[in-house]
Amino acid sequence: MFHVKPPTRRPHLFDLDGTLIRGSAAAVEISRQLGLVDEIAALEEGFLRGLTPDEFAVQARELWSALTPEQVAAAFDGAPWLAGIREVWAEIKAVGDHCAVISLSPDFFVERLLDWGVGTTHGSLWPAVPFTEPIHRPGILDARAKVRIAKELCAGYGVTTADCVAYGDSMSDAELFAIVPESVAVNADHHLAGLSRHSYSGGDLREAYALVRNSAA
């Protein structure tokens, strides 16, 4: 009697800033609600020059000291999201695969994507809004944490990183791209040059996902 091995369920791992949100980031959209666009731009520039993610979070929390839940909701709703996100996640689930978002952005923003159908979300651990607590630095994610979370998810799914698909746009995704065979650079900068199997420039996640789906056909 022959036993047919069931197909591997692939995890699809999505970055948020610059990937699902085109040309912007959660921090930028939150700051826009508070009239602090110039201030967050300066902080983002510092991040590009070597400011650590935990120090970025500490300084951003000070900028956002007056942040309300209503402003978080407005920032999320007004962000320039790629089209087709819900449809892609629905299709991924329909074929038996997994989908997750792994982001350095605050968990109170990232977790809102659960309502759009993603399987799990993993963001930096921030205090609840409105803030009454300081940033707990060990809870702030960095690029290495993305790899760690990816490996933990794979272990839970019973697969390895060799079965993963990663979608990202910048230097925080480079370490993850280096360990997965299937990756899509989405509206990416030079940090992912030569690291991704596929490259997509545009405004519709369905088109980026099609690169992966068609390559497996």
ABEGO torsion letter per residue (X at the ends): XBBBBBBBBBBBBBBABGAABBGBBAAAAAAAAAGAAAAAAAAAAAAAAGBBAAAAAAAAAAAAAABBAAAAAAAAAABBBBBGAAAAAAAAAAAGBBBBBBBABBAAAAAAAAAAGBABBBBBBBBBOBBABBBBAAABBBAAAAAAAAAAAAAAAGBBAAABBBBBABAAAAAAAAABABBBBBGBBAAABGABABBBBEABAAAAAAAAAAAAX
